[in-house]
């Protein structure tokens, strides 16, 4: 169960009515949109992080071994 203030429910109901849908339909649509936007933001964040990653020239295993030997 979800609780909303009466004033917010009235605004939701009015907005749903103007869109030709129900309160539940509108809330479902808004929740799905927000979750999709969140997925997009996460994807974009990962893409930004990977864009700044440096290449090790395909020698990462050798680099780790060299670091271990130096200890």
C-alpha positions in Angstrom: 0.0 0.0 0.0 1.2 3.5 -0.8 0.0 6.7 0.9 -0.2 10.1 -0.7 -1.4 13.4 0.7 -5.0 14.2 -0.5 -3.8 17.3 -2.4 -1.3 15.2 -4.3 -3.9 12.6 -5.1 -6.2 15.3 -6.5 -3.4 16.5 -8.8 -2.6 13.0 -9.9 -6.3 12.2 -10.6 -6.7 15.4 -12.6 -3.6 14.8 -14.6 -4.6 11.2 -15.2 -8.0 12.3 -16.4 -6.6 14.8 -18.9 -4.4 12.0 -20.3 -7.3 9.6 -20.5 -5.9 7.1 -18.1 -6.5 6.0 -14.5 -4.5 6.9 -11.4 -3.0 3.4 -11.4 -2.1 3.7 -15.0 -0.5 7.0 -14.6 1.5 6.0 -11.6 2.7 2.8 -13.4 3.8 4.9 -16.4 5.6 7.4 -14.2 7.4 4.6 -12.3 8.4 2.8 -15.4 9.7 6.0 -17.0 11.8 6.9 -13.9 13.3 3.4 -13.6 14.2 3.5 -17.3 15.8 6.9 -16.9 17.8 5.6 -13.9 19.0 2.7 -16.1 20.1 5.2 -18.7 21.9 7.4 -16.2 23.8 4.3 -14.9 24.7 3.3 -18.4 26.0 6.8 -19.2 28.0 6.9 -16.0 29.7 3.6 -16.8 30.4 4.8 -20.4 32.0 7.9 -19.0 34.2 5.9 -16.6 35.3 3.5 -19.3 36.1 6.4 -21.7 38.8 7.5 -19.3 40.3 4.1 -18.7 43.8 3.7 -19.9 45.0 0.8 -22.0 47.8 -1.4 -20.7 48.7 -2.4 -24.2 47.4 -5.9 -23.8 50.1 -6.6 -21.2 48.1 -6.4 -18.0 49.0 -9.9 -16.8 52.7 -9.2 -17.3 52.3 -5.9 -15.5 50.8 -7.6 -12.4 53.6 -10.2 -12.4 56.2 -7.5 -12.6 54.6 -5.7 -9.7 54.5 -8.9 -7.6 58.2 -9.6 -8.3 59.2 -6.1 -7.1 57.6 -6.7 -3.6 
